[in-house]
Amino acid sequence: MTPEAVSARKKELAVWLREGLVKLGPTFIKIGQQFSTRVDVLSQEFVKELEKLQDNVPPFETQTALRILEDNLGAPPSEIFAEFEEQPIAAASLGQVHLARLKSGERVVVKVQRPGLKDLFDIDLKNIRALAVWLQKLDPKTDGAARDWVAIYDECSRILYQEIDYTLEGRNADLFRENFQNVDWVKVPEVYWQYSTSEVLVLEYCPGIKINDAPALDAKGLDRQRLARLAVESYLQQILNHGFFHAGGDYRCAGSRAWGV
């Protein structure tokens, strides 16, 4: 087969894989998201397709989200917030996000976790580990990549269980904000702890443009070269100065400021 034909076949398989992961549910969608950053493991055709899982996941039912909020906050959203939009503005593998306004006036986003994730992980991850062991034995690694499928599974499994504790995410945001408190071009949303639990996270609303959305950045007249330089500088500070870095990859910018969410 020609290189073009091989690439086309990979693209077809990548679409099939992404659609299959969505059908299999949150555990597999999240693993697909993690693999979308692993250019050392997958070819570019698969990486590009799996990137769609980062912000193109169907939401779950609104009534379920409202019930989770009431169970966690002790009252229905209509009593907690001055305004609450029942239609989510975004959905991901582990949760979805609703716009709201506190009674004190601040606009916030309310991140609600999908129901039953821990029980689902307990079942799915056992099956995925068996698959990782099988892949480790059969993968010929003819492309030269040094893949250790079991080690990749172990890393993904550990991270998945951490990500369903939103209090950990909130504490990480607080630490990140403290590390960059003297850097005026980095913004980290405030956490409203009085409304946050392990399944609900309420954050300051900070709208922005995804840093890889070049047309939108250009339309706002933003200097992409400066943004790239600041992003690199930010990562160097995270790794070399603080030893604590943002690995999610979802960076946004507005005006001269940038932040990760």
C-alpha positions in Angstrom: 0.0 0.0 0.0 1.1 3.6 -0.7 1.8 5.9 2.3 -1.4 7.8 1.3 -3.5 4.7 1.4 -2.0 3.6 4.8 -2.8 7.1 6.2 -6.4 6.9 4.8 -6.9 3.5 6.4 -5.6 4.8 9.7 -8.0 7.7 9.6 -10.9 5.2 9.0 -9.8 3.1 11.9 -9.4 6.2 14.1 -13.0 7.3 13.5 -14.2 3.7 14.3 -12.1 3.8 17.5 -13.4 7.2 18.6 -17.1 6.2 18.0 -16.6 2.9 19.8 -15.1 4.6 22.8 -18.1 7.0 23.0 -20.5 4.0 22.9 -18.5 2.2 25.7 -18.9 5.1 28.1 -17.0 7.4 30.4 -14.1 5.1 31.3 -13.1 4.5 27.7 -13.8 8.1 26.6 -11.4 9.3 29.3 -8.7 6.8 28.3 -9.2 8.0 24.7 -8.6 11.6 25.9 -5.4 10.5 27.6 -4.2 8.8 24.5 -4.9 11.9 22.4 -1.8 13.4 24.0 0.4 10.4 23.5 2.1 11.1 20.2 4.8 8.7 21.4 2.3 5.9 21.3 -0.1 6.6 18.5 0.2 7.9 14.9 -1.0 11.4 14.1 -4.2 10.1 12.4 -5.3 8.5 15.7 -4.2 11.5 17.8 -6.2 14.0 15.7 -9.3 11.9 15.9 -9.1 11.2 19.6 -8.6 14.9 20.3 -12.3 15.3 19.4 -13.1 13.4 22.7 -11.8 16.4 24.7 -14.8 18.6 24.1 -17.3 16.7 22.0 -19.0 14.3 24.4 -22.8 14.0 24.9 -24.1 15.4 28.2 -26.1 13.4 30.6 -29.7 14.1 31.6 -30.4 17.5 33.3 -32.6 15.9 36.0 -29.8 13.7 37.0 -27.4 16.7 37.3 -30.0 18.5 39.4 -30.4 15.5 41.7 -26.6 15.2 42.1 -26.4 18.9 43.0 -29.1 18.6 45.5 -27.6 15.5 47.1 -24.2 17.2 47.4 -25.3 20.8 48.4 -28.3 20.0 50.6 -30.8 22.0 48.5 -32.0 22.3 44.9 -29.9 24.6 42.7 -32.8 27.1 42.6 -32.3 27.7 46.3 -28.4 27.7 46.2 -27.9 30.0 43.1 -29.6 33.2 42.0 -29.5 31.9 38.4 -28.7 28.4 37.1 -28.7 27.3 33.5 -30.0 23.7 33.2 -28.6 23.3 29.7 -24.9 22.5 30.1 -22.4 24.7 28.2 -19.9 21.8 27.9 -19.7 18.1 28.6 -16.8 15.8 29.0 -16.1 12.1 29.9 -16.4 12.6 33.7 -18.8 15.5 34.0 -20.6 18.5 32.5 -20.5 22.2 33.2 -23.4 24.6 33.8 -23.4 28.4 34.0 -24.8 30.0 37.2 -24.8 33.1 39.3 -24.3 33.2 43.0 -26.7 35.2 45.2 -23.7 37.5 45.9 -23.6 38.3 42.2 -20.6 36.4 40.9 -20.9 34.4 37.7 -19.7 30.9 38.1 -19.4 27.5 36.4 -20.8 24.5 38.1 -19.0 21.2 37.2 -21.2 18.2 38.0 -19.8 14.7 37.9 -21.4 11.9 36.0 -23.2 9.4 38.3 -21.7 6.1 39.3 -18.2 6.6 38.0 -16.3 4.8 40.7 -18.4 1.6 40.4 -18.0 1.9 36.6 -14.2 2.3 36.9 -14.0 -0.7 39.2 -15.6 -2.9 36.5 -14.1 -1.4 33.3 -10.6 -1.1 34.5 -10.3 -4.8 35.3 -11.2 -5.6 31.7 -8.9 -2.9 30.3 -6.0 -4.3 32.3 -6.6 -7.7 30.7 -6.5 -6.0 27.3 -3.3 -4.2 28.2 -1.6 -7.5 29.1 -2.8 -9.0 25.8 -1.5 -6.0 23.8 1.9 -6.2 25.6 2.3 -9.7 24.3 1.1 -9.2 20.7 2.3 -5.6 19.9 5.3 -6.2 17.5 6.4 -2.5 17.9 7.6 -2.5 14.3 7.3 1.3 14.3 10.1 1.6 16.8 8.0 2.9 19.6 8.9 1.6 23.1 5.3 1.0 24.3 4.7 -0.6 27.6 0.9 -1.2 27.6 0.7 -2.4 31.2 2.6 0.6 32.4 0.4 2.9 30.4 -2.7 1.2 31.9 -1.3 1.6 35.4 -0.8 5.3 34.9 -4.2 5.8 33.3 -5.9 3.9 36.1 -4.2 5.9 38.9 -5.1 9.2 37.2 -8.7 8.2 36.6 -9.5 7.5 40.2 -7.8 10.9 41.2 -9.9 12.8 38.6 -13.2 11.8 40.2 -12.3 13.6 43.4 -13.1 17.2 42.6 -11.7 18.4 45.9 -8.3 17.3 44.6 -8.8 19.3 41.4 -9.8 22.3 43.5 -6.8 22.1 45.8 -4.6 21.8 42.7 -6.2 24.9 41.3 -5.5 26.8 44.6 -1.8 25.7 44.5 -1.4 26.6 40.9 -2.9 30.0 41.6 -0.6 30.6 44.5 2.4 29.6 42.4 1.5 32.2 39.8 0.1 34.9 42.1 2.8 37.4 40.9 2.4 36.7 37.2 -0.1 39.1 35.8 -0.6 37.2 32.5 -1.7 33.9 34.1 -5.3 33.6 35.5 -6.5 30.7 37.5 -10.3 30.7 38.3 -11.2 31.0 42.0 -12.7 27.9 43.7 -15.9 28.5 45.7 -15.3 25.9 48.4 -18.6 26.5 50.2 -20.4 25.1 47.1 -17.9 22.4 46.2 -17.6 18.7 47.1 -16.0 15.6 45.7 -18.7 15.5 43.0 -19.4 19.2 42.4 -16.9 21.9 41.7 -17.9 25.6 41.5 -15.4 27.9 39.9 -15.2 31.5 38.8 -16.5 32.0 35.3 -13.6 32.9 33.0 -14.6 32.9 29.3 -11.9 32.7 26.8 -10.6 31.3 23.5 -8.9 27.9 23.2 -5.2 28.5 22.5 -5.3 26.3 19.4 -8.2 28.2 17.8 -6.1 30.3 15.5 -9.0 32.0 13.5 -10.6 33.1 16.8 -7.3 34.4 18.2 -6.7 36.3 15.0 -10.2 37.8 15.0 -9.5 39.2 18.4 -6.2 40.7 17.2 -4.1 38.5 19.6 -0.4 38.0 19.0 0.0 34.3 18.5 3.7 34.4 18.7 3.6 36.2 22.1 1.0 33.6 23.3 3.3 30.8 22.3 6.2 32.4 24.1 4.2 32.9 27.2 2.9 29.4 27.2 6.4 28.0 27.0 7.6 30.4 29.7 4.7 29.3 31.9 5.5 25.6 31.4 9.2 26.2 32.2 8.2 28.0 35.4 5.8 25.2 36.3 8.4 22.4 35.8 11.6 24.1 36.9 10.5 26.6 39.6 7.5 24.8 41.2 7.7 21.1 40.3 3.9 21.3 39.8 2.5 21.5 36.2 -0.8 21.6 34.4 -1.1 18.5 32.3 -4.6 18.9 30.9 -3.6 20.9 27.9 -6.8 23.0 27.8 -5.4 26.5 27.8 -7.5 29.6 27.0 -6.7 33.2 26.5 -8.5 36.6 26.6 -6.8 39.9 26.0 -3.2 39.5 27.2 -4.0 36.9 29.8 -4.0 33.1 29.6 -5.0 30.3 31.8 -5.5 26.6 32.0 -8.8 25.1 33.0 
